[in-house]
Amino acid sequence: MASLLRQFSTLSSVANVFAKACLQQSKLANRPVLGSLELHHIMPVSSAVNQSKCASSDSRQTTDYSPPSPYRNPGPRRYGYVPKMFAGGVLPRYGRKPLPIPTYKQPDNWSTKKALFGQNDYIDILGSGHVHPVDLMRGPEWLIGFNGNELQRLTRRLRFQGNKLRTYYPTKYFQIRKRISFLYKKYNNHRISKNR
C-alpha cells in the first residue's frame, strides 16, 4: 500500500511539471493551451478544479447577459424641479441683506404713563371720598355703574331711553320688548323648576 502511494505521488509531481512546461511553451509559441480533456489527463485533480473555477468565473464576467426588465425604467427623479430653499448649511438669508436689528433703548420705568398707571383705581380710598370711579366712566348712560343680568340691563335701558326709542326707532323698541318678554319667561321658569 505504501509503495502504491509513493508511485502516485511521483506520478502527480511529474504531471505537474509536464503541465507547467506545456503552459510555458504555449505562451512562447502564442498557441492555445491544451484542451480541457488533455489538461485533465496531465494535471492533478486539485489544479484542474481550480482552473475550471477560474474559467467559469471568467466566462461569467465576460458574458454578463441579463434580459431586459419587464418594468419601466425610472428616469431621473423630479426632473426640472428647481428647489427655492437654500440647502447649503446653516446660513440664513444667504445672498440677501440681513434684517435690521432695532437699537436697544433703556426702559424708563418712571415715565408719566408708567408712574401714573392706575392712579384713579382707588380714588375713593385715597381721596376725600366725594369722587367715585363711576363718575369718571364714559359710555351709554344706562350702562355706567350697572351690574346685573340681561333682563335687568334691557329694562334699565327702556327706563332711560324708552320714549326716544318708541318715537325714533320703533323696530329696535319692539325687539327690546320682545327680548324682555322672552327673558322674563325664561328666568321665571328656571326659578320654578329649581324650587320644585
Solvent accessible surface area in square Angstrom, and as a share of the most:
residue,aa,sasa,rsa
1,M,175,0.78
2,A,57,0.44
3,S,57,0.37
4,L,115,0.57
5,L,114,0.57
6,R,157,0.57
7,Q,111,0.49
8,F,141,0.59
9,S,61,0.39
10,T,80,0.46
11,L,121,0.60
12,S,34,0.22
13,S,57,0.37
14,V,97,0.56
15,A,24,0.18
16,N,56,0.29
17,V,105,0.60
18,F,108,0.45
19,A,4,0.03
20,K,134,0.57
21,A,48,0.37
22,C,25,0.15
23,L,55,0.27
24,Q,117,0.52
25,Q,112,0.50
26,S,9,0.06
27,K,152,0.64
28,L,154,0.77
29,A,57,0.44
30,N,139,0.71
31,R,142,0.52
32,P,121,0.76
33,V,69,0.40
34,L,65,0.33
35,G,40,0.38
36,S,77,0.50
37,L,135,0.67
38,E,86,0.39
39,L,12,0.06
40,H,102,0.45
41,H,156,0.70
42,I,29,0.15
43,M,29,0.13
44,P,31,0.19
45,V,121,0.69
46,S,77,0.50
47,S,30,0.19
48,A,8,0.06
49,V,70,0.40
50,N,89,0.46
51,Q,77,0.34
52,S,59,0.38
53,K,130,0.55
54,C,79,0.47
55,A,58,0.45
56,S,49,0.32
57,S,37,0.24
58,D,78,0.41
59,S,56,0.36
60,R,169,0.62
61,Q,139,0.62
62,T,111,0.64
63,T,103,0.60
64,D,122,0.63
65,Y,178,0.68
66,S,84,0.54
67,P,99,0.62
68,P,118,0.74
69,S,80,0.51
70,P,123,0.77
71,Y,179,0.68
72,R,219,0.80
73,N,132,0.68
74,P,107,0.68
75,G,57,0.55
76,P,102,0.64
77,R,203,0.74
78,R,144,0.53
79,Y,189,0.72
80,G,65,0.63
81,Y,123,0.47
82,V,114,0.65
83,P,87,0.55
84,K,200,0.85
85,M,167,0.74
86,F,95,0.39
87,A,103,0.80
88,G,52,0.50
89,G,55,0.53
90,V,145,0.83
91,L,96,0.48
92,P,107,0.67
93,R,109,0.40
94,Y,143,0.54
95,G,79,0.76
96,R,171,0.63
97,K,180,0.76
98,P,101,0.63
99,L,115,0.57
100,P,122,0.77
101,I,156,0.79
102,P,118,0.74
103,T,114,0.66
104,Y,181,0.69
105,K,165,0.70
106,Q,143,0.64
107,P,72,0.45
108,D,89,0.46
109,N,99,0.51
110,W,214,0.75
111,S,35,0.23
112,T,102,0.60
113,K,174,0.74
114,K,112,0.48
115,A,50,0.39
116,L,92,0.46
117,F,178,0.74
118,G,37,0.35
119,Q,101,0.45
120,N,68,0.35
121,D,87,0.45
122,Y,138,0.52
123,I,43,0.22
124,D,54,0.28
125,I,125,0.63
126,L,141,0.70
127,G,43,0.41
128,S,93,0.60
129,G,48,0.46
130,H,153,0.68
131,V,48,0.28
132,H,92,0.41
133,P,36,0.22
134,V,48,0.27
135,D,97,0.50
136,L,90,0.45
137,M,102,0.46
138,R,232,0.85
139,G,49,0.47
140,P,61,0.38
141,E,94,0.42
142,W,28,0.10
143,L,73,0.36
144,I,50,0.26
145,G,48,0.47
146,F,54,0.23
147,N,152,0.78
148,G,42,0.41
149,N,66,0.34
150,E,56,0.25
151,L,29,0.15
152,Q,94,0.42
153,R,81,0.30
154,L,13,0.06
155,T,48,0.28
156,R,52,0.19
157,R,45,0.16
158,L,33,0.16
159,R,175,0.64
160,F,91,0.38
161,Q,35,0.16
162,G,9,0.08
163,N,111,0.57
164,K,107,0.45
165,L,8,0.04
166,R,131,0.48
167,T,98,0.57
168,Y,156,0.59
169,Y,120,0.46
170,P,84,0.53
171,T,90,0.53
172,K,86,0.36
173,Y,30,0.11
174,F,128,0.53
175,Q,97,0.43
176,I,8,0.04
177,R,126,0.46
178,K,128,0.54
179,R,100,0.37
180,I,25,0.13
181,S,54,0.35
182,F,108,0.45
183,L,3,0.01
184,Y,133,0.51
185,K,128,0.54
186,K,108,0.46
187,Y,70,0.26
188,N,38,0.19
189,N,93,0.48
190,H,114,0.51
191,R,158,0.57
192,I,90,0.46
193,S,70,0.45
194,K,146,0.62
195,N,122,0.63
196,R,228,0.83
